Protein backbone atom coordinates (compact mmCIF):
# COMPACT_ATOMS: atom_id res chain seq x y z
CA UNK A 1 0.00 0.00 0.00
CA UNK A 2 2.87 2.36 0.79
CA UNK A 3 4.39 1.74 -2.63
CA UNK A 4 1.12 2.44 -4.37
CA UNK A 5 0.65 5.72 -2.53
CA UNK A 6 4.27 6.66 -3.25
CA UNK A 7 3.72 5.89 -6.94
CA UNK A 8 0.57 8.01 -7.05
CA UNK A 9 2.40 10.87 -5.34
CA UNK A 10 5.29 10.56 -7.79
CA UNK A 11 2.94 10.65 -10.78
CA UNK A 12 1.05 13.65 -9.42
CA UNK A 13 4.22 15.62 -8.75
CA UNK A 14 5.65 14.74 -12.14
CA UNK A 15 2.53 15.85 -13.98
CA UNK A 16 2.56 19.09 -12.02
CA UNK A 17 6.12 19.66 -13.20
CA UNK A 18 5.32 18.71 -16.77
CA UNK A 19 2.94 21.58 -17.37
CA UNK A 20 4.59 23.23 -20.29
CA UNK A 21 5.53 26.85 -19.87
CA UNK A 22 5.42 29.09 -22.89
CA UNK A 23 8.76 30.08 -24.36
CA UNK A 24 9.74 33.54 -23.23
CA UNK A 25 9.40 36.18 -25.92
CA UNK A 26 12.57 38.21 -26.35
CA UNK A 27 12.98 41.64 -27.85
CA UNK A 28 15.46 42.32 -30.61
CA UNK A 29 16.40 40.98 -34.01
CA UNK A 30 17.00 37.43 -32.82
CA UNK A 31 13.74 37.14 -30.90
CA UNK A 32 12.25 34.36 -33.06
CA UNK A 33 15.47 32.37 -32.94
CA UNK A 34 15.82 32.79 -29.19
CA UNK A 35 12.18 31.87 -28.58
CA UNK A 36 12.60 28.76 -30.74
CA UNK A 37 15.76 27.82 -28.87
CA UNK A 38 14.01 28.28 -25.51
CA UNK A 39 11.08 26.18 -26.71
CA UNK A 40 13.39 23.37 -27.78
CA UNK A 41 15.16 23.49 -24.43
CA UNK A 42 11.82 23.29 -22.61
CA UNK A 43 10.71 20.34 -24.77
CA UNK A 44 13.97 18.52 -24.09
CA UNK A 45 13.46 18.98 -20.35
CA UNK A 46 9.89 17.69 -20.62
CA UNK A 47 11.00 14.63 -22.57
CA UNK A 48 13.69 13.90 -20.01
CA UNK A 49 11.19 14.20 -17.13
CA UNK A 50 8.70 11.95 -18.92
CA UNK A 51 11.38 9.32 -19.50
CA UNK A 52 12.39 9.47 -15.84
CA UNK A 53 8.75 9.10 -14.80
CA UNK A 54 8.26 6.05 -17.03
CA UNK A 55 11.37 4.47 -15.54
CA UNK A 56 10.09 5.08 -12.00
CA UNK A 57 6.68 3.61 -12.85
CA UNK A 58 8.26 0.49 -14.34
CA UNK A 59 10.47 0.10 -11.28
CA UNK A 60 7.48 0.41 -8.94
CA UNK A 61 5.47 -2.10 -10.97
CA UNK A 62 8.34 -4.55 -10.90
CA UNK A 63 8.63 -4.15 -7.13
CA UNK A 64 4.90 -4.78 -6.75
CA UNK A 65 5.08 -7.95 -8.87
CA UNK A 66 8.05 -9.14 -6.83
CA UNK A 67 6.21 -8.44 -3.55
CA UNK A 68 3.13 -10.28 -4.82
CA UNK A 69 5.22 -13.37 -5.58
CA UNK A 70 6.58 -13.41 -2.03
CA UNK A 71 3.12 -13.62 -0.44
Helices and strands as residue ranges (DSSP letters): H 2-17, H 31-70
